[in-house]
Amino acid sequence: MLKLVSQVKCMPRLHLSHFCHGRVLWRIKERLRKLQEQSVQKLITSAELPSLVTEGRVQQKLDHFNARDTRTFSQRFLVNEKHWQRPSGPVFLFIGGEGSISIYDVVAGHHVDLAKDHGALLLALEHRFYGDSVTPDGLKTETLVHLSSQQA
C-alpha cells in the first residue's frame, strides 16, 4: 500500500487536499478490485464460469416519481444459483456501489460463504449510472438529477 500511496502526486505537505484523498482512495479501490478478480480466476476455471454466473438486464424506469416520464435504461445484474435451495431459499442481493459489478460479486467472498450456509440465491445489481448501467443519454448534467438514493 505504501507503494500505491507514494505513486500519487500530492501536495508536498503533511495535510493532503480532499482531491488527493479521493485519488488515493480511488486507486486503492481499483487495486482491490483487480486483486479480487485475480482471486476469482484462481478459484474458478474459465470452463465453469459460464454455467455458474448468468448475466441479465432489466428495463428500469429513469424517474420512479414521475408517472408521465416513460424513459427507461438497461440495468445490468448477475445471478449465481449454485447454492440456492429452490423454491424457498433466501435471496441475497448485492447492490453495486460507485463502479461496475463483476463476477467476483457473486462467486467469492464472505457473502458467498453465507449463501452456502443458508442455501441462498446470489444476485448482484449494478447501481444506476455506473458500469454498463448508464442511461441512454450518458451522463448529461440534466439527467444526473436521477442519480439519487431515492431513485436507486
C-alpha positions in Angstrom: 0.0 0.0 0.0 2.9 2.3 0.6 4.0 1.9 -2.9 0.4 2.8 -4.1 0.2 5.9 -1.9 3.7 7.1 -2.9 2.7 6.9 -6.6 0.0 9.6 -6.1 1.4 13.0 -6.7 0.0 15.1 -3.9 0.9 18.4 -2.4 4.2 18.1 -0.5 2.6 18.9 2.9 1.6 16.9 5.8 -2.1 17.7 5.1 -3.4 16.2 1.9 -6.1 18.0 0.0 -9.5 16.5 -0.4 -8.8 15.9 -4.1 -5.7 14.0 -3.2 -7.5 11.8 -0.6 -10.0 11.0 -3.3 -7.3 9.9 -5.7 -5.7 7.7 -3.1 -8.9 6.1 -2.2 -9.9 5.6 -5.9 -6.5 3.9 -6.6 -6.8 1.6 -3.5 -10.4 0.7 -4.6 -9.2 -0.1 -8.2 -6.3 -2.2 -6.8 -8.6 -4.1 -4.5 -11.0 -4.8 -7.4 -8.1 -6.2 -9.5 -6.9 -8.4 -6.7 -10.5 -9.7 -6.2 -10.8 -10.5 -9.9 -7.4 -12.3 -9.9 -8.6 -14.4 -6.9 -11.7 -15.4 -8.8 -9.7 -16.6 -11.7 -7.7 -18.8 -9.4 -10.9 -20.2 -7.8 -12.9 -20.9 -10.9 -11.7 -22.3 -14.3 -13.0 -20.5 -17.3 -14.9 -23.6 -18.4 -17.0 -23.5 -15.2 -17.7 -19.7 -15.2 -20.4 -19.6 -17.9 -22.5 -22.2 -16.2 -22.1 -20.6 -12.8 -23.0 -17.0 -13.4 -25.8 -15.6 -15.5 -25.9 -12.0 -16.7 -29.1 -10.2 -17.4 -30.7 -6.8 -17.9 -33.9 -5.2 -16.7 -35.5 -2.1 -18.2 -35.6 0.2 -15.2 -37.6 3.5 -15.0 -35.3 6.5 -15.1 -37.7 8.5 -12.8 -39.7 6.5 -10.3 -41.5 9.5 -9.0 -42.9 11.0 -12.3 -45.6 8.7 -13.8 -45.5 10.8 -17.1 -41.8 10.2 -17.6 -41.6 6.9 -19.6 -37.9 6.9 -20.1 -36.0 3.8 -19.1 -32.5 2.5 -19.1 -31.0 -1.0 -19.2 -29.8 -2.0 -15.7 -27.3 -4.9 -15.5 -27.4 -7.8 -13.0 -25.5 -11.0 -12.3 -27.0 -14.2 -10.8 -25.4 -17.2 -9.2 -27.8 -20.1 -8.4 -25.2 -22.6 -7.4 -26.2 -22.7 -3.7 -29.9 -21.8 -4.0 -32.3 -24.2 -2.4 -35.3 -23.7 -4.5 -38.0 -22.5 -4.2 -37.9 -21.3 -0.6 -34.2 -20.4 -0.2 -33.5 -16.8 0.6 -32.2 -14.2 -2.0 -29.0 -12.3 -1.1 -29.0 -9.0 -3.0 -25.7 -7.2 -3.5 -26.3 -3.6 -4.7 -23.3 -2.3 -6.6 -21.6 0.9 -5.4 -19.8 3.5 -7.4 -18.5 1.2 -10.1 -19.4 -1.7 -12.3 -20.3 -5.1 -10.8 -18.1 -8.1 -11.6 -18.3 -11.8 -11.4 -16.5 -11.6 -8.1 -19.6 -10.1 -6.5 -21.5 -13.4 -6.9 -18.8 -16.1 -6.8 -16.3 -15.2 -4.0 -16.3 -13.5 -0.6 -17.9 -13.7 2.7 -21.4 -13.3 1.3 -20.9 -16.3 -0.9 -19.9 -18.3 2.2 -23.1 -17.2 3.9 -25.1 -18.2 0.8 -23.7 -21.7 1.0 -24.7 -21.9 4.7 -28.3 -20.6 4.0 -29.0 -22.1 0.5 -29.3 -18.6 -0.9 -29.6 -17.2 -4.4 -26.9 -14.6 -5.1 -27.9 -11.5 -7.1 -25.8 -8.5 -7.9 -27.5 -5.4 -9.2 -25.4 -2.7 -10.8 -26.1 0.8 -9.5 -27.7 3.2 -12.0 -25.2 5.5 -13.8 -22.3 3.1 -13.2 -20.6 0.4 -15.2 -22.8 -0.8 -18.1 -25.9 0.7 -16.5 -25.6 4.2 -17.8 -28.6 6.0 -19.1 -29.1 6.2 -22.9 -28.1 9.9 -22.9 -25.0 9.2 -20.9 -24.0 11.4 -18.0 -25.5 14.7 -19.1 -26.0 17.2 -16.3 -29.8 17.4 -16.7 -30.0 13.6 -16.3 -27.9 13.4 -13.1 -30.9 14.6 -11.1 -32.0 11.0 -11.3 -28.8 9.8 -9.6 -30.0 9.8 -6.1 -30.5 7.3 -3.3 -34.3 7.8 -3.6 -34.3 6.9 -7.3 -31.9 3.9 -6.6 
